[in-house]
Amino acid sequence: MTGLRIEEHPDRLVVTLDRPEKRNAIDADLVAELHGVCAELEARPRLLLLTGGTAGIFAGGADIGQLRDRGRLDALAAINAGVFARIKALPLPTVAAVDGPALGGGAELAYSCDLRVCTARAFFGQPEVRLGIIAGAGATHRLPALVGEARAKELLFTGRRVDAAEALRIGLVNRVVEEPDGLLPTAHELLDEMAKGSTLALRLTKLAVDAPAAAHPHLDLVSQAVLFEDEEKRRRMTEFLERRRSR
């Protein structure tokens, strides 16, 4: 049985985690399906909306039953970390829409997206140390980048949960909506704003922002050089000038 529901749109893919009986726990089958989504978006780049829907659960973490039986070779295989890194590296922007808990691997899945929106009842947490492991699928480096090193260490060392209001205050999420019914429309509004831009400019902007510091300013200059020769840049700027003249 599939663990994902996928809706295709001309400019985006909407992917919904669909394992309600397991609280959308991330198991090996779900990881394989997420790799399939990544392969599709790498071959035909589009925006991505990743959600658990609005039924009060994003992802309760990795499947503990599977995790308990994994050994050191499984850890080195980067089962969850590998697919989360692939999501992070997708060509075009991604948005996670979070309702309810995003814990452990579920939180790390949300961190792998470029932006996060959540409901007022959402919360995030990294309980791994209480289970005798580390947050090994991205939180140790993505969480400090999002909220700062000291705060990330506090959350990783204690396993404390962060509610929606605090998540917004510390920069873990971009927007909070009060009612679950507003979650997906808000996420789509963000994607709609992105879709107004040049696809190539979006792609190169994401590449530049995610690049290591040593790549700058060289990557920025090369990206701008590519865009300066792009016909869409000329069309968009011509339309801008014509609108200004008409006013």
N, C-alpha and C positions, 0 to 999 in steps of 0.2 A: 504494500500500500504506500502510495506516495506521501511524502511529508511536506510537500510544497504545493501551493496553488499559484499558478502563473497566469497573469493577464498581459497580453501583448497590446501595446499602443504604438502608433507610428514613431513617437519620439521617446518612449520609455517602456520599461518593463516593471510591472507590479508583482512582487513576489511575497506571498504570505506563508509564514510558517504554519503548518496545519497538522500538528500532533496534539490535539487538545487533551487526549487521554493521558499523555505524558508531560503535560504542561510545556509543550514545545521543546522538550529537552533535546539537546543536540547529540545525535548518535552517528554512527558511521554511515548509515544509509542517508541521513540528512546531509552530512558532509559531502557525500558523493553527488547528491542532487544539486547542492550549491556549487560544486565544481562545474556541473553541467550548465548552470546559469551563467557562471563566469565565462565559460568557453563561448557561449552564445554572444555575450556582450563584448568579448574581445574580438570576435569575428565580425560583428555588426554593432559598433558602439552606439549605445543609447543611454539615457538616464535610467537610474534604478531607484525604485521605492521598495524598501524592505520592511515588512511589518509582521506582527503576529495577529493583526486584525484588531478589533475593538471589543473583544470578549473578556478583557481583564488579564491577559497574559501575553507577554512578549516572548520570553524564553527563560525557563527556570534554571538554565545552566546546562552543563554537559550531562549526559546520561550516567548517573552515578553507578548504576549496575555494570555498565561497560567500563567506566573509568576505574572502578575498584580492581578489575581483573587485568588491567593493562600493566605491562612491565616496562623496563628501561628502554627496550628497543621501540616500543610503541611511542614512548615520550620523544625519542630521537627522530621518529618518523614525522613529527609535527602534524598530527592528524587534523586537529582543529586550527592550530596556528597557521598551517599552510593555506587553508581555504580562506581564513580571515585576511591573510596577507594578500591573497589574490583579489579579494573584494576591495581591499584598500587601494590596490594598484589598477583597478578598472579604469578605462580611458576617460570616461565622462563621470560627472558628479553623481553621488549616491546620497540618499536620505533614508535614515531609519525612523520609523514611526512607532513609538513605544507606548503601549498601554499596559499598566500593571507591572509586575516584576520583570526586571532584566538582571539576572544574577549570574555570577561566575562567567561561564562561557557565553551566556546570553548577553551579559553586559559587554563582554569583549567583542561579540558580534556587532553590537550597536556602535562601539568605538571604531570599528573598522570602516564604518560609513563616514562620509565627509561631514554630514550634518545630522542632527538629531532633533526631532520634535517629540513631545510626549504629552500624555494626559496628566491631570492633577493627581491622579491616583497611581501614577508610575513611580517606581523607585529602582535604584541601582545598587549593586553591592558585589564585593569580591570576598566571598567566604572561604577561599581556598585554604588559607593557613589553618583554619579550624578543622579542615578535612585532611591535614597532613601533607599538603602539596602547595605549590605556588600558582599564582595566576599566570600560567605559562603560554597563553594563546594571544598575547599582545598587550595585556593591561600594564605590565611592568614598564613598557616604554610609551604606549599610547596615552595612558592616563596622566602621566606627568606632563606630556605635551599639551593636554587639554586643560588641566586644572593646576599645574605647577607641581614641583617635586615634593615639597613638604606636605601638601594636602594629599597628594597621591600616596605618599608613604603612610600617612595616617590611615587612609582607607584600606590600603593593602595589608598593613600590619594588624589592624583591628577587625577587619571584616564588617565594619559599620555600614549600615544602609543609608543611602542618600535619597531623600524624597524629592519630588518634582521641584518644589520651591527652592531648595538648596541647589539642586542640579542646575537650575537656571542662573542662580546667583553666582555660582563658581565657574560657569561657562561650560558645563558638561553637556547641556542641551541648548539649542538655539531658541526654541519657543515652547511654551506650555499652553495647552488648551484645557478649559475647565471640563468640558463634557466629552466623553468618548466619541460621540457622533461628529465632533469637529476635528478629530485627529487626522483622518485621511484627507479631507478637504484642505486642511492647513498644509499638509505635506505636499499635496498636489499644487497648491498655490506657490510654494517655494520652487517646485520643479517648473511650473509655468513661467515664473520669472527668469529662471535659468534658460529655458528653451527659447526665450526671446533673443538671446545672444547668438553669436557665431559659434557653430559647433567646433570648428577648429580652434577658435580663440579660447573656448571653454576647456578644450582638451589640453592645450598648451599651458593655460593658466594653472590647471590642476597639476600638470607635470612640474611646473616651476615651483609651486607652493610646496609640493611634497619632496622636492629634491633636497639633498644635503646642502648645508651652508656653503661648502666648498665649490658647488656648481654655479654659484652666483658671483658676479653678474653675467657670466658667460652664457649660461642657459637662457637667461632673459633676453640677451641681445640676439642670440640665434633664433629664438622663438619669435621675437619681434620682426626680425628680418624675413622669416617665412611668411608672417602675416602681412607685412607691408607689400608683398608680391601677390597676395591672395585676391582674387577678383571680388570675393564677397566683401572684403574690407573696402574696396573702391565703391561698390554698390551701396553699402550701408552709409558711408560718409557722404556720398553724393545725395542720397535721400535725406540725410540730416540737413545738409546745406540748403536743399530745395525747400524743405519744410520751414527752415528759419527765414528764408527769403520770402516765402508766401505769407509769413506772419508780419 
